[in-house]
Amino acid sequence: MPSTPALPRANRRAIVAATIGNAFEWYDFIVFGFLSVIIARQFFPSSNPTVSMLLTTATFGSAFLMRPIGGILLGIYADRAGRKAALSLVILLMTLSSAMMALTPGYATLGIAAPIIVVLARLLQGLSAGGEFGSATAMLIEYAPAHRRGFYGSWQNFGQFVAAVTAALMGALVTRGLSASTLDAWGWRLPFLFGMLIGPVGFYIRTRLHETPASHDDGAHATLAGQAASTLATVWREHQAALWIAFGLVVASSVAQYVLNVYLPVYAVTQLKLPVSAPFIVLMVTGTLRMILIPLFGLLSDRIGRKPVMGVAMALYVLCIYPLFLWLVAAPGLPRLLATEVVFAVLMAAALGPASTALAELFPAQVRATGLSISYNVATTLFGGFSPFLVTWLISATGDKMMPAYFVTAAMIVGLIALWPMPDMARRATGVRFGASNRTPSR
């Protein structure tokens, strides 16, 4: 693996600003997923536990209904007003959503109003999260030197696993440190309160950023100043092939992450009958491994290209996931769960390290945030956020504990199909400025 380069101060600040917001977004989603069993009892009580879980996972998925809307509105805003303005607004909306989740009394106190407020909080979270990926990725890539775009872009996904490790640590602390009655009564709120405190820190950091350097924009500065419009019609008409490629790649990555990370604690407890603390230990170990590997695979993609790194990872996913799940289900236990997730952690790091950069390189700078936001959020809405719900329902309907393996395998095949026509910008000359060198594939 190539060595990690030293970064200028302004570039380090941009990476921290992008990472903390992305971590905040994912932390909130992951904590909700981890605590779904408790949230189901608090806000969606039912005599049938499966019905309660289906309502809770559906609420989790409802946030994704707002992500395309947030992606469109905030993506266009980022392309017009600037990455800094959009990212500052996004983190304020995230903080409000987390506060609603942390402070809302349960169904026993508020009645039907309680689940309604929770659903509204998830919808607001989805709206804010919809604008995060496109704006933050665009900013990272536009700060990057031409030969280090893979490395810079990798920090977008690095933030997701900062969130995963932090969420797993909080989950382990509350599940192991509090009694079951205390956890049900108020302990489950602590991770959300912690997340709510991240918001002001992230807002402060983001408001101190400079706008992305004009030398990387190649005309995007005029767009950011509001002198040109980025419209949905333009993106669809001129960059339709890029949208489809990005959509397929995000389907693969989002299904893998939501099934193998967010849904894992529910699956381990309800299907494998493991202790409630077991998956949190696994996710802390494997999340840390992903954090270490993702920037290294981003660097590797700067050397050999995005497609070889991502393609090999997705192909190995297809080959490995079924036998690993079969082995796990045959004799469930913490060692097997850890071993399985370590393999997935390495493959996920390889697939995600170059992914943000590969997606950003599909779009020119003046529509980059919009194009990224549309493709990313539509794919995560349809195939990411509702993955826990769909897998829960499929297992309930069929009794087959292998459903997660089937689901992720199908998604990886979609990703490989999308990867095939993707242009690999890392293999092209790096002396041309990024905004000018991007040529969107045409249909």
Secondary structure, DSSP 8 states (H G I E B T S, - for coil): --------HHHHHHHHHHHHHHHHHHHHHHHHHHTHHHHHHHHS--SSHHHHHHHHHHHHHHHHHHHHHHHHHHHHHHHHH-HHHHHHHHHHHHHHHHHHHHH---HHHHTTHHHHHHHHHHHHHHHHHHHHHHHHHHHHHHHS-GGGHHHHHHHHHHHHHHHHHHHHHHHHHHHHHS-HHHHHHTGGGHHHHHHHHHHHHHHHHHHT-----GGGTSSHHHHHTTSS---HHHHHHHSHHHHHHHHHHHHHHHHHHIIIIISHHHHHHHTS---TTHHHHHHHHHHHHHHHHHHHHHHHHHHH-HHHHHHHHHHHHHHHHHHHHHHHHHS--HHHHHHHHHHHHHHHHHHHTTHHHHHHTTS-GGGHHHHHHHHHHHHIIIIITTHHHHHHHHHHHH--TTHHHHHHHHHHHHHHHHHTT---GGGS-SSS-HHHH------
